[in-house]
Amino acid sequence: MPATALAVDLGSSSGRIIAGVLEDGRVTETEVHRFPHTATKEAGYLCWDLVAMWSEVVRGLQLAIERFPDATTVSVDTWGVDWVPLDADGNPLTPARCYRDERTGRTLEAYRERLPESRQWELTGIAPATINSSNQLFAFLTEEAHVAAETDQILFLPDWFTYMLTGVRGWSRSIASTSGLCAPGAQAWSEEVFEALGIPRSWVGELTHECSVVGPCSVDGLEQLTVVRAGAHDSACAVAALQRDDAPTCFLSAGSWSVLGVLRDEPLMGDDARALGLTNEARAEGGVRPLFNITGLWILQECQRDWQDKGLESDIVALLEEAAAAASLGVTIDPDDPQYAHPGSMVERVTAALEEAGAPVGISQGQLVRALCESFAERYARAVHDLSALTGEPLTRLNLVGGGSRNTLLCDLTATALGVPVLAGPAEASTLGSLLVQFEVSGALQPEQRNEVIAATAMTRTHQP
């Protein structure tokens, strides 16, 4: 008998509601609703419009129920680190601040005085970064002390949407693991981090296990749905859609961020891992994902926005066709350079960096896009080399999932840079992973059947070096 589940997948540039039907050993996915969103300045801070996003989520779920009246479960996943401050009645006190807001840079020196980066790594296994929730909360306490004084608790974004659907609060392990507030492996909070930064421990409850039922949906018209924690972090959902075998699984989830890592039972710690910028995030089903968070297709997306504003070609298909036909400039950029972390004037910054590296003046759009894809591939190769050195396990294949798996030029360049085959797909890994976990939680799918269902469902390609 067919089973139907709904996945709410919220990325940092758009949101989607996907219906998945499990029948005859495969999942058929239908995008029911998609909406764009972006962070905007409000009262001096870069913020997310949660009111608009919540409205779109509800509308998308209503449309999904109309088209798929047999749907029984739903789960929400989002990007990491961002959160919502709630008052004693559970209402947001401010718009959710965006991780790209510059306030954490202003408070970074004071943050480091309270918690040196080397100690933060020891306590959390998370690479120090201004985007981390710990940095954001310290900035919140420093710059918005009057609002912080009214804060009863904070919820990470996917847990806030789950709270809105059910009235049940939770702190999902996979999303909490991105915060810089958990002990290595994210089995518990790091009490020392809270104390060192002056963050009230009462702002969070105990970590909430995932792959579990939250409860019935309490939103009018959606009461037939049972809300599930299938993986609050989008990358945690994505790795649930990876086929597993006896060989070490190295994955790359390529979207606005490129998340490249391995699957392990325990975190990778030590001075070498810290020096390389490794971060240990949790898997929804248990275990961890030691990984590198690499600035990814965000850079290309910002270039597209620049070109669109100037009336130039901005369609990604056309740009990639031009890039594939263009000759290599022979120079690349470092995607992790902090200058690419903020929006605006991206074409100007990338062009200047390429010219400084030796590119000729007046490069074409296609040449710039090719240089970006080569830059990403070069960075991936370096990350894979570092992971292999840390684990002692040589890479034999990379599974590239997410929107970047549709970029054949990027996949080809990555395979060549790594010298091993790249398995591209599934493209919609986060939603497929969410759906698979929901089916397992509801009993419609057995864990040992997951590989077979993924193989029957996912459209994959192998790119040879």
C-alpha positions as CSV (number, residue, x, y, z in Angstrom):
1,M,0.0,0.0,0.0
2,P,1.4,3.4,-0.9
3,A,2.6,5.7,1.9
4,T,2.8,9.5,1.5
5,A,4.9,12.0,3.5
6,L,5.7,15.7,3.2
7,A,9.1,17.4,3.5
8,V,9.4,21.1,4.3
9,D,12.9,21.9,3.1
10,L,14.0,25.5,3.8
11,G,17.2,26.8,2.3
12,S,18.8,30.2,2.7
13,S,17.4,31.4,-0.6
14,S,14.2,29.4,-1.1
15,G,11.8,27.1,0.5
16,R,10.0,24.0,-0.8
17,I,7.3,21.6,0.2
18,I,7.8,18.2,-1.4
19,A,5.3,15.3,-1.4
20,G,6.8,11.8,-1.5
21,V,4.9,8.7,-2.3
22,L,6.6,5.3,-1.5
23,E,5.2,2.6,-3.7
24,D,6.7,-0.5,-5.4
25,G,10.1,0.1,-3.8
26,R,10.7,3.6,-4.9
27,V,9.8,7.2,-3.9
28,T,8.1,9.5,-6.3
29,E,8.7,13.2,-5.3
30,T,6.4,16.0,-6.4
31,E,7.3,19.7,-5.7
32,V,4.0,21.1,-4.5
33,H,5.1,24.6,-3.5
34,R,8.3,26.7,-3.8
35,F,8.9,30.2,-2.7
36,P,11.9,32.6,-2.7
37,H,13.1,34.4,0.3
38,T,16.1,36.4,1.3
39,A,17.6,38.1,4.3
40,T,17.0,41.9,4.5
41,K,18.1,44.7,6.8
42,E,15.7,45.6,9.6
43,A,16.6,48.0,12.4
44,G,20.3,47.7,11.5
45,Y,20.4,43.9,11.4
46,L,20.3,41.3,8.6
47,C,17.1,39.3,9.3
48,W,14.9,36.5,8.0
49,D,11.2,37.3,7.5
50,L,9.8,34.4,9.6
51,V,6.2,35.7,9.3
52,A,6.4,35.4,5.5
53,M,8.2,32.1,5.6
54,W,5.7,30.6,8.0
55,S,2.8,31.8,5.8
56,E,4.4,30.1,2.8
57,V,5.0,26.9,4.7
58,V,1.3,26.7,5.8
59,R,0.1,27.5,2.3
60,G,2.4,24.8,0.8
61,L,1.2,22.2,3.3
62,Q,-2.4,23.1,2.5
63,L,-1.8,22.7,-1.2
64,A,0.0,19.4,-0.5
65,I,-3.0,18.0,1.4
66,E,-5.3,19.0,-1.4
67,R,-3.2,17.1,-3.9
68,F,-2.2,14.3,-1.6
69,P,-5.0,13.7,0.8
70,D,-3.4,10.5,2.0
71,A,-0.4,12.3,3.4
72,T,0.2,11.2,7.0
73,T,3.5,12.8,8.2
74,V,5.6,15.9,7.8
75,S,9.1,17.0,8.8
76,V,11.0,20.4,8.6
77,D,14.7,20.9,7.9
78,T,16.6,24.1,7.5
79,W,20.2,25.4,7.3
80,G,22.2,25.5,10.5
81,V,23.2,28.0,13.3
82,D,20.2,30.5,13.1
83,W,17.7,30.8,15.9
84,V,14.7,32.6,17.3
85,P,14.4,34.3,20.8
86,L,11.1,33.7,22.5
87,D,9.4,35.5,25.3
88,A,7.7,33.7,28.2
89,D,4.5,33.2,26.1
90,G,6.5,31.6,23.2
91,N,6.4,34.6,20.9
92,P,9.4,35.8,18.9
93,L,11.0,38.9,20.4
94,T,12.8,39.9,17.3
95,P,13.1,38.8,13.7
96,A,15.5,35.9,13.4
97,R,19.0,37.3,12.7
98,C,20.8,36.0,9.7
99,Y,24.1,34.3,10.2
100,R,25.7,36.7,7.6
101,D,24.9,39.7,9.8
102,E,28.0,41.6,10.7
103,R,27.3,42.0,14.5
104,T,29.4,38.9,15.3
105,G,32.4,40.6,13.8
106,R,32.0,43.5,16.1
107,T,31.9,41.3,19.2
108,L,34.5,38.8,18.1
109,E,37.4,40.1,20.1
110,A,35.4,40.1,23.3
111,Y,34.1,36.6,22.5
112,R,37.7,35.3,22.1
113,E,38.7,36.9,25.5
114,R,35.9,34.9,27.1
115,L,36.5,31.7,25.1
116,P,39.8,31.3,23.2
117,E,39.4,29.4,19.9
118,S,41.6,26.5,21.0
119,R,39.5,26.0,24.1
120,Q,36.2,26.2,22.1
121,W,37.4,23.5,19.8
122,E,38.3,21.2,22.7
123,L,34.9,21.8,24.3
124,T,32.8,21.4,21.1
125,G,34.6,19.8,18.2
126,I,33.2,22.6,16.1
127,A,35.4,24.9,14.0
128,P,35.3,28.4,15.5
129,A,33.4,30.8,13.1
130,T,31.5,34.0,13.5
131,I,28.4,32.4,12.1
132,N,28.1,29.9,14.9
133,S,25.1,30.2,17.2
134,S,27.5,30.7,20.2
135,N,28.9,33.8,18.5
136,Q,25.5,35.0,17.6
137,L,24.1,34.6,21.1
138,F,27.1,36.4,22.6
139,A,26.5,39.3,20.2
140,F,22.9,39.2,21.1
141,L,23.7,39.5,24.8
142,T,26.2,42.3,24.1
143,E,24.3,44.4,21.6
144,E,20.7,43.7,22.4
145,A,20.9,43.3,26.2
146,H,17.4,44.7,26.7
147,V,15.9,42.1,24.4
148,A,18.0,39.3,25.8
149,A,16.7,40.2,29.3
150,E,13.2,39.4,28.1
151,T,14.2,36.1,26.4
152,D,12.8,33.0,28.0
153,Q,14.2,30.4,25.5
154,I,15.7,30.2,22.1
155,L,14.7,27.7,19.3
156,F,16.8,26.9,16.3
157,L,15.0,27.6,13.0
158,P,13.7,24.0,12.2
159,D,12.7,23.5,15.8
160,W,10.8,26.8,15.7
161,F,8.8,25.7,12.6
162,T,8.1,22.4,14.3
163,Y,7.0,24.3,17.4
164,M,4.6,26.4,15.3
165,L,3.2,23.1,13.8
166,T,2.7,21.3,17.1
167,G,3.2,23.6,20.1
168,V,6.0,21.3,21.2
169,R,9.5,22.7,21.9
170,G,12.6,20.7,21.2
171,W,16.3,21.1,20.5
172,S,17.1,18.6,17.7
173,R,20.5,17.1,18.0
174,S,21.5,17.5,14.3
175,I,20.8,21.3,14.3
176,A,22.1,21.9,17.8
177,S,25.4,20.3,16.7
178,T,26.0,23.2,14.4
179,S,25.7,25.8,17.2
180,G,29.1,25.6,18.9
181,L,27.2,24.9,22.2
182,C,27.4,21.1,22.3
183,A,30.1,18.8,23.6
184,P,32.0,16.8,20.9
185,G,29.6,14.3,19.3
186,A,26.6,16.4,20.3
187,Q,25.3,14.0,22.9
188,A,25.0,16.8,25.5
189,W,25.4,20.6,25.8
190,S,28.8,22.0,26.8
191,E,28.1,23.6,30.2
192,E,31.5,25.3,30.2
193,V,30.7,27.2,26.9
194,F,27.4,28.5,28.3
195,E,29.2,29.7,31.5
196,A,32.2,31.2,29.7
197,L,30.0,33.3,27.4
198,G,27.3,34.2,29.9
199,I,24.6,32.5,27.9
200,P,21.7,31.4,30.2
201,R,21.5,27.6,30.3
202,S,17.8,28.0,30.7
203,W,17.5,29.2,27.2
204,V,17.7,25.6,25.9
205,G,16.1,22.4,27.1
206,E,17.8,19.0,26.8
207,L,18.9,17.8,23.4
208,T,16.1,16.1,21.5
209,H,16.6,12.8,19.7
210,E,15.5,12.7,16.1
211,C,14.1,10.0,13.9
212,S,11.1,10.2,16.2
213,V,7.5,11.5,16.4
214,V,6.9,14.9,17.8
215,G,3.1,14.8,17.8
216,P,0.0,15.7,15.9
217,C,-0.1,18.9,13.8
218,S,-2.3,21.6,15.5
219,V,-2.6,24.0,12.6
220,D,-6.2,24.3,11.3
221,G,-6.7,22.1,8.2
222,L,-3.5,20.1,8.8
223,E,-4.6,18.0,11.7
224,Q,-4.3,14.8,9.7
225,L,-0.5,15.2,9.7
226,T,1.8,13.7,12.3
227,V,5.0,15.8,12.7
228,V,8.2,13.9,12.7
229,R,11.8,14.9,13.5
230,A,13.4,13.3,10.4
231,G,16.6,15.5,10.6
232,A,16.3,19.1,11.5
233,H,19.5,20.1,9.6
234,D,19.3,19.9,5.8
235,S,22.8,18.3,5.6
236,A,21.8,15.6,8.1
237,C,18.8,14.8,5.9
238,A,21.0,14.8,2.8
239,V,23.3,12.1,4.2
240,A,20.3,9.9,5.0
241,A,19.8,9.7,1.2
242,L,23.4,8.3,0.7
243,Q,23.7,4.7,-0.3
244,R,25.9,2.9,2.2
245,D,28.4,0.1,1.5
246,D,31.5,-1.4,3.2
247,A,33.7,1.4,1.8
248,P,34.1,4.7,3.8
249,T,31.4,7.1,2.6
250,C,32.7,10.5,1.6
251,F,30.0,12.9,0.7
252,L,29.7,16.4,-0.7
253,S,26.4,18.3,-0.3
254,A,26.8,21.1,-2.8
255,G,24.4,24.1,-2.4
256,S,24.8,27.6,-1.2
257,W,27.3,26.0,1.2
258,S,29.5,23.0,0.2
259,V,29.5,20.5,3.0
260,L,32.2,17.8,2.5
261,G,32.7,15.1,5.0
262,V,32.6,11.5,6.1
263,L,30.3,9.4,8.3
264,R,31.7,8.1,11.6
265,D,30.5,6.9,14.9
266,E,32.7,9.3,16.9
267,P,34.0,12.8,16.3
268,L,37.5,13.5,14.8
269,M,39.4,15.6,17.3
270,G,43.0,16.6,17.9
271,D,45.3,19.5,16.9
272,D,45.5,18.4,13.3
273,A,41.7,18.4,12.9
274,R,41.5,21.8,14.6
275,A,44.2,23.3,12.4
276,L,42.4,22.2,9.3
277,G,39.1,23.8,10.3
278,L,37.3,20.5,10.7
279,T,33.8,20.6,12.3
280,N,31.9,17.6,13.8
281,E,28.2,17.7,13.2
282,A,25.6,15.2,14.2
283,R,23.7,12.7,12.0
284,A,20.0,12.5,12.7
285,E,20.1,8.7,13.1
286,G,23.1,8.8,15.4
287,G,26.8,9.2,14.9
288,V,28.6,12.2,13.5
289,R,29.6,13.9,10.3
290,P,33.2,15.2,10.5
291,L,33.2,17.8,7.7
292,F,34.3,21.0,6.2
293,N,31.9,23.9,5.7
294,I,33.1,25.5,2.5
295,T,31.6,28.6,0.9
296,G,29.9,27.2,-2.2
297,L,27.5,28.1,-4.9
298,W,26.5,31.2,-2.8
299,I,29.3,33.0,-4.7
300,L,27.9,32.0,-8.1
301,Q,24.4,32.8,-6.9
302,E,25.5,36.3,-5.9
303,C,27.2,36.8,-9.3
304,Q,23.9,35.8,-10.9
305,R,22.1,38.5,-8.9
306,D,24.7,41.1,-9.9
307,W,24.3,40.2,-13.6
308,Q,20.5,40.2,-13.4
309,D,20.5,43.7,-11.8
310,K,22.6,44.9,-14.7
311,G,20.4,43.2,-17.3
312,L,23.0,40.7,-18.3
313,E,22.7,36.9,-18.8
314,S,21.9,35.3,-15.4
315,D,20.3,32.0,-16.3
316,I,22.4,29.3,-14.8
317,V,22.0,26.8,-17.7
318,A,23.2,29.4,-20.2
319,L,26.0,30.5,-18.0
320,L,27.3,26.9,-17.5
321,E,27.1,26.3,-21.2
322,E,29.3,29.3,-21.8
323,A,31.6,28.3,-19.0
324,A,32.0,24.7,-20.4
325,A,33.0,26.2,-23.8
326,A,35.4,28.8,-22.3
327,A,39.1,28.2,-21.9
328,S,40.4,28.0,-18.4
329,L,42.0,31.2,-17.1
330,G,44.6,29.0,-15.3
331,V,43.9,30.8,-12.0
332,T,41.4,30.3,-9.2
333,I,40.1,32.0,-6.0
334,D,39.9,30.7,-2.5
335,P,36.1,30.3,-1.8
336,D,36.8,30.4,2.0
337,D,38.2,34.0,1.8
338,P,36.1,36.1,4.1
339,Q,35.5,38.7,1.5
340,Y,33.0,36.3,-0.2
341,A,30.9,35.8,2.9
342,H,28.7,38.9,2.5
343,P,26.2,39.8,-0.2
344,G,26.6,42.6,-2.8
345,S,29.2,43.3,-5.6
346,M,30.3,39.7,-5.9
347,V,31.3,39.9,-9.6
348,E,33.5,42.9,-8.8
349,R,35.2,41.1,-5.9
350,V,35.7,37.8,-7.8
351,T,37.0,39.6,-10.9
352,A,39.5,41.6,-8.9
353,A,40.7,38.5,-7.2
354,L,41.2,36.7,-10.5
355,E,43.0,39.6,-12.0
356,E,45.3,39.8,-9.0
357,A,46.0,36.1,-9.5
358,G,47.0,36.7,-13.1
359,A,43.8,36.7,-15.2
360,P,43.6,39.2,-18.0
361,V,41.5,42.3,-17.7
362,G,38.0,42.0,-19.2
363,I,37.1,38.4,-18.7
364,S,33.7,37.1,-19.9
365,Q,30.9,35.8,-17.8
366,G,31.6,32.3,-19.0
367,Q,35.3,32.6,-18.0
368,L,34.3,33.8,-14.6
369,V,31.8,31.0,-14.0
370,R,34.4,28.4,-15.2
371,A,37.0,29.9,-12.8
372,L,34.5,29.6,-9.9
373,C,33.8,25.9,-10.7
374,E,37.5,25.2,-11.0
375,S,38.0,27.0,-7.6
376,F,35.3,24.9,-6.0
377,A,36.8,21.7,-7.4
378,E,40.3,22.6,-6.2
379,R,39.0,23.3,-2.7
380,Y,37.1,20.0,-2.7
381,A,40.2,18.2,-3.6
382,R,42.1,19.8,-0.8
383,A,39.4,18.9,1.7
384,V,39.3,15.3,0.6
385,H,43.1,15.1,0.9
386,D,42.9,16.5,4.5
387,L,40.1,14.1,5.5
388,S,42.0,11.1,4.1
389,A,45.0,12.2,6.1
390,L,43.0,12.5,9.3
391,T,41.1,9.2,8.9
392,G,43.9,7.2,7.3
393,E,41.4,6.0,4.8
394,P,42.0,6.8,1.1
395,L,39.1,8.0,-0.9
396,T,37.8,5.7,-3.7
397,R,34.6,7.6,-4.6
398,L,32.9,10.9,-3.8
399,N,29.1,11.0,-3.6
400,L,28.1,14.5,-4.6
401,V,24.5,15.4,-3.8
402,G,22.3,18.5,-3.7
403,G,21.7,21.1,-6.4
404,G,25.4,21.1,-7.4
405,S,25.0,17.6,-8.6
406,R,23.1,19.0,-11.6
407,N,26.2,21.1,-12.6
408,T,27.9,18.7,-14.9
409,L,30.9,21.0,-15.4
410,L,31.4,21.1,-11.6
411,C,31.1,17.3,-11.3
412,D,33.6,16.8,-14.2
413,L,36.1,19.2,-12.8
414,T,35.7,17.7,-9.3
415,A,36.3,14.2,-10.5
416,T,39.5,15.3,-12.4
417,A,40.8,17.3,-9.3
418,L,40.2,14.3,-7.0
419,G,41.4,11.6,-9.4
420,V,38.4,9.4,-8.4
421,P,34.9,8.9,-9.8
422,V,32.2,11.2,-8.6
423,L,28.7,9.8,-8.2
424,A,26.4,12.7,-8.8
425,G,22.9,12.6,-7.2
426,P,20.4,12.6,-5.8
427,A,19.9,16.3,-6.5
428,E,17.1,16.6,-4.0
429,A,19.0,14.7,-1.3
430,S,17.7,16.7,1.7
431,T,14.1,16.0,0.8
432,L,14.7,12.4,-0.1
433,G,16.5,11.8,3.2
434,S,13.7,13.5,5.1
435,L,11.1,11.3,3.3
436,L,13.0,8.1,3.9
437,V,13.3,8.7,7.6
438,Q,9.7,9.6,7.9
439,F,8.7,6.4,6.1
440,E,10.9,4.4,8.5
441,V,9.5,6.2,11.6
442,S,5.9,5.4,10.4
443,G,6.8,1.8,9.7
444,A,6.2,2.0,5.9
445,L,9.9,1.3,5.2
446,Q,12.4,-0.9,7.0
447,P,16.0,0.4,7.5
448,E,17.5,-2.5,5.6
449,Q,15.5,-1.5,2.5
450,R,16.9,2.0,2.3
451,N,19.7,1.3,-0.1
452,E,17.4,-0.5,-2.5
453,V,14.9,2.3,-2.4
454,I,17.5,5.0,-2.9
455,A,18.9,3.1,-5.9
456,A,15.5,2.8,-7.5
457,T,14.6,6.4,-6.8
458,A,17.7,8.6,-7.3
459,M,18.7,9.8,-10.8
460,T,22.5,9.5,-10.5
461,R,25.5,9.9,-12.9
462,T,29.1,8.8,-12.6
463,H,31.7,11.3,-13.6
464,Q,35.1,9.8,-14.3
465,P,38.4,11.7,-13.7
